[in-house]
Amino acid sequence: MLEGFDKEWHYVDANHRYAYYTNLRSGTYRFLVKGTNENSFMGEQPEILHIKVLPPLYATWWAYCLYFLIICLILWITFRIFRYKLEIKEALKLEQIEHAKSEELAQEKLKFFTNISHELLTPLSLITCSVEELRLKYNSKDSVFNVMKTNIQRLNRLLEQILEFRKAENGGLKLTVSFGDIGSFITKICNDNFLILGKSKNIELIIENPKPHIPGWFDKDKVDKIIYNLLSNAFKYNKINGKVKITLSPEGAVSDFEYKRLTVTVGNTGIGISEKHIHSIFQRFYEINYKDSEKRGNGIGLSLTKNLVELHNGTIQVTSIPNEWTEFSFSIPLEKTAYREEQIEDNSGIHSPEILPDIATTECAETTLPEKSEESQTDKKHTILVIEDNEELLQSIRNLLATQFIVYTTTNGSEGIDIAQSKNPELILSDIMMPGMNGFEVCRTIKQEISTSHIPVVLLSAKISDEDKLEGFQVSADAYITKPFNFQLLKAQLLSIIENRELTAQKFKSTPLTQSIQVSLTSMDEKILNRAIEAVEKNIENPEFDLQAFTEEMNISNSMLYRKLKSLTNLSPNEFIRNIRLKASCKLLLEQKGNISEIAYRVGFNDAKYFSRCFKKEFDMTPMEYIEQNKTTES
């Protein structure tokens, strides 16, 4: 019997004196054996054999210790991995929160800059008008006025830069390329805006342009902002007695008048950019904390510059040796094929070699408008209504326009509509951002009212986005002018609109056939004019069709009919009736529907001689001359 394994004794005979044990667990056993003699007598005390079964290697105590340690290690690693993942998750969540807050802060900052820019554009317009008013008052060409004008333009550019940056952030920037001399264009920017600044700061400006002309396709507005930003920084971060150098390098010459790319390099002997900042310099709102507070920026200019260059399918890079030399270099394509069809503003015909010098001259010339001489101006003054909530700006505009206009003013949109209905001005100039009724609502109301729909409306605003301009034209505005504005250009545009209306009226009066009249009118005015023509043609043979019958046919008052016809055709109702009768006679004369006397009666004239006199006065020829002229034309 094996104690610890067997539960009872095993008996064997003389033929089987052995015992087999397998699958014994490790441990200590006693093997007990009793024997009998020949008389079958069994002894009381068995013989004992001590047996020790060793455990396998994997079941030893030190193996179990190792297992324990491995389990502890696995648990520790699992805990660390779980904790690491949790930390990563929390860090990612925190980063997302910080990014969201940073983006929110950036948008709030940008929104603040944009609002401030809009607020500053109105007083800047006031300053512009005041300077222009002083210049006209003293009839001065003093350089002081040029300095003021240059700095006003500089401030205006800075404000526009912020608004342009907002558009870049919202994906609203659009490219519009046209053909021109980019070399002369960049040179003009340098000379007009930075020569005086360089002299005032004792900084030398060097322009290296190896070619007399560098023609190509580019967006003038975008290139202007890129060059202006880079040069502004070059002067801002420069040293006294420093140097700014701009180099133009056309590449890939196809011919003397065609290049594939242009690389522009702007370098300066300024304080430079350290290596730790140079890779982040184009990030939005990234600022380098210079000791000199005057040299600290807002983190907008270079970010916008990079956006504009990339929008122009170009690249930009910067190299700098602190306190020695800093150089910005950008490259843009000049080929037309580098841009999409919708990005191209076709000015076909101007890119021929023969007229290229004229382009350069045109682009580099000062934007001026010829003033009308006193002798050419008539004594008659045009009437204009100005609606502007800023009383100082309103007064300045009034003073500047008073030399050529009879000016009505108001600071309220609702009052402006009332004045328009009572005074019937020839044009309305209205601000957009006003308390109560804004400029869009004023324009919409003016164009929808039958008594005022004929009055041109020009919107004046600090809002320069394409969406705002589109909204202005959607309410049928005749022009959209952004603040601050050049007063001479504003006055020229107002006069141009009025003169175009007068030419339209003159064209209607002098055109013999109503079918050939093409005038630009609002839908309401066009309907009224067509109704008036139809009313007269319907009663063309009735010599008794007079003003009273005309107003009854039109179903409007005498004063309203007079106002509409006078504004649209520059004819009184009676003159309008006679004009339409004469136009109808032209058709009958061409069709040879009778002799002159018969035709005169058919169009409502009782006297053939009177008809001939009226025809001569209206079309500057007699009925017979008209017939002969058209016969000659046909032959």
ZITASUL-V477561 format. One record per run of one state. SS is the DSSP state (helix for helix, strand for strand, loop for the rest). FROM is the first residue (numbers start at 0). LEN is the number of residues. If there is no record, write none. Layout:
[[SS & FROM & LEN] [SS & FROM & LEN]]
//
This chain:
[[loop & 0 & 1] [strand & 1 & 2] [loop & 3 & 2] [strand & 5 & 1] [loop & 6 & 20] [strand & 26 & 7] [loop & 33 & 2] [strand & 35 & 1] [loop & 36 & 5] [strand & 41 & 1] [loop & 42 & 4] [strand & 46 & 7] [loop & 53 & 3] [helix & 56 & 3] [loop & 59 & 1] [helix & 60 & 78] [loop & 138 & 4] [helix & 142 & 27] [loop & 169 & 7] [strand & 176 & 5] [helix & 181 & 12] [loop & 193 & 1] [helix & 194 & 6] [loop & 200 & 3] [strand & 203 & 6] [loop & 209 & 5] [strand & 214 & 4] [loop & 218 & 1] [helix & 219 & 17] [loop & 236 & 6] [strand & 242 & 13] [loop & 255 & 2] [strand & 257 & 11] [loop & 268 & 6] [helix & 274 & 4] [loop & 278 & 14] [helix & 292 & 3] [loop & 295 & 5] [helix & 300 & 11] [loop & 311 & 3] [strand & 314 & 7] [loop & 321 & 3] [strand & 324 & 9] [loop & 333 & 2] [helix & 335 & 3] [loop & 338 & 2] [helix & 340 & 3] [strand & 343 & 1] [loop & 344 & 8] [helix & 352 & 12] [loop & 364 & 17] [strand & 381 & 6] [loop & 387 & 3] [helix & 390 & 11] [loop & 401 & 3] [strand & 404 & 6] [loop & 410 & 2] [helix & 412 & 11] [loop & 423 & 3] [strand & 426 & 5] [loop & 431 & 7] [helix & 438 & 10] [loop & 448 & 7] [strand & 455 & 6] [loop & 461 & 4] [helix & 465 & 9] [loop & 474 & 4] [strand & 478 & 4] [loop & 482 & 4] [helix & 486 & 24] [loop & 510 & 3] [helix & 513 & 3] [loop & 516 & 6] [helix & 522 & 16] [loop & 538 & 8] [helix & 546 & 8] [loop & 554 & 3] [helix & 557 & 12] [loop & 569 & 3] [helix & 572 & 19] [loop & 591 & 4] [helix & 595 & 7] [loop & 602 & 5] [helix & 607 & 12] [loop & 619 & 3] [helix & 622 & 12] [loop & 634 & 1]]
//
